[in-house]
């Protein structure tokens, strides 16, 4: 997804919308993949390869990497929302001065900076709520370090309410509702414009006969399409409308799947369910906990990594830009 940043900047022209939000989103997609590899990929390598130096290094950066991953998780859906709002703005016929200022170059930069700062502030408490504990007397070197919540984080009901209820609403519920609602409005507008264009009369067939202008009006026969509470069939939509529908469905569905899994794991961990604990050693995670945690991490990283693939498959404009981008890079290498 990091290529999306360079692609949009390379192919931006004067009559296309600005692409700051997709560019930032592409950087966040790349960041979440890197952070998850550092958190879970390195942990898997340590478990299987038993490299002591890598184990020590892992617990040096695990807390900062964990906090950065939580900040990135919170920022990604809001960059999706801002990009969707921008699409909504460009499909709007009546653009107020406030919306124009909000979607100006300065407005976009201010929005990105403020939103990223707020994400950092909201997720910063987690940096002080987790610590690395040492167990030097443990005979197994690879169990001499582990992460645990700090005492104040365990005892504070306010922190529990903020970290679970408030952040779950802010990271999962609100973005999903906004993304679905905004994309439905955009598709409705595009469907309405498509139907209105179909109702326009076809160009008249003009011929000259005996120095008189004769106009033959050809009747227009179009399939009846109503704009009610339902959308027109996909077959009757224009290619642009269909691509918008498929893009919306793919992105929102992938986002929903990853967040539902993450929410389910969070609920199980907060409730202290026995299914997450090993029967032999209650201090160790069960096989189900390990598998489910890895599945959540993989799905979240996978949905970020394939976002560029979704745009490529569903958006003909970005598909053409990507093909041209790599073709130009190939020619540049030859030169």
C-alpha positions, 0 to 999 in steps of 0.5 A, a space after each residue: 500500500 505504500 506505493 499508493 502514496 507515490 502513485 497518487 502524487 505522480 498522477 495528480 492533475 489539476 482537475 482531480 481531487 487532492 489525494 492527501 488522505 489516501 496518501 496518509 492512509 497508504 503510509 498508515 497501512 505500511 506502518 501497521 504491517 511493519 509494526 505487526 511484524 515487529 510485534 508478532 513476527 519477531 515473537 514467532 521467530 524467537 519462539 521457534 529459533 530460540 535466539 537469545 539476543 533477538 529475545 532481549 531486543 524484542 523486549 527493548 522495543 515491544 512497549 513503544 511498538 505496541 503503543 505505535 500500533 494502537 495509534 495507527 489502528 485508531 488513525 486508519 479508520 479516520 483517514 478512511 472517513 476523511 477520504 470518504 468525506 472528500 469523495 462526498 464533497 466532490 459528488 456534491 453539487 452545492 459546495 458551501 464556503 465552509 466545505 471548500 475551506 475544509 477541503 482546501 490544501 490547508 484544510 486537508 493538512 490541518 485535518 490530518 495533523 489535528 487528527 493524528 495528534 488526537 490519536 496520539 493523545 488518546 492512545 498515549 495512556 497505554 504507554 504508561 499502563 504496560 511494563 516489562 517484568 523480569 524474572 531472572 531466576 526462571 530456569 527458562 531464559 525465554 520466560 525471564 521477561 514478559 509484559 504485564 499491566 501496571 498496578 494503577 491500570 489494573 485498579 483504575 476503573 476510569 482507565 478500564 472504562 476509557 480503554 475499553 468502552 470509549 476507545 471501542 466506540 471511537 475505533 470500531 463503532 463510530 467509524 463503521 457507521 460513518 463509513 457505511 452511511 457516507 458511502 451509501 450517500 455517495 452511491 445514491 448520488 452517483 446512481 441518481 446522476 447516472 439515471 438523470 443522464 440516461 433520461 436526457 434526450 439523444 442528439 438529434 439527427 440533422 439533415 438538409 433537404 431543399 435548402 430547409 433544415 429538417 430535424 428528425 427526433 429519434 425517440 429514446 427508449 430506456 429501461 425504466 429505473 426508479 429512484 426510490 428507497 432502493 438502488 437500481 440493479 447493478 447491470 443498469 449502473 454505469 461502470 463508475 457507479 459499479 466500481 464505487 459499489 464494489 469498492 465500498 463493499 470490499 473496504 467496509 466488509 474487510 474493515 468490519 471483519 477485522 474489527 469484529 475479531 479484535 473486539 471479540 478478543 478484547 471482550 474475552 481478555 477483559 472478562 478473563 475468560 477461562 478459555 484464554 488460560 492454559 489448564 496446566 499453567 494458569 499464568 500461560 496463555 492457552 492454545 486457543 488464545 495464542 491462535 486467536 490472537 495471531 488470527 486477529 493480528 493477521 486479519 488486521 494486517 492483511 486487510 491493510 495490506 490488500 487495500 491497494 489490491 481492492 482499489 486496483 480491482 474495483 477502481 479502473 482509474 487507480 488500476 490504470 494509474 498503477 499500470 502506468 506507474 510501473 510501466 514508467 518505472 520500468 522504462 526509467 530503469 532501462 534509461 
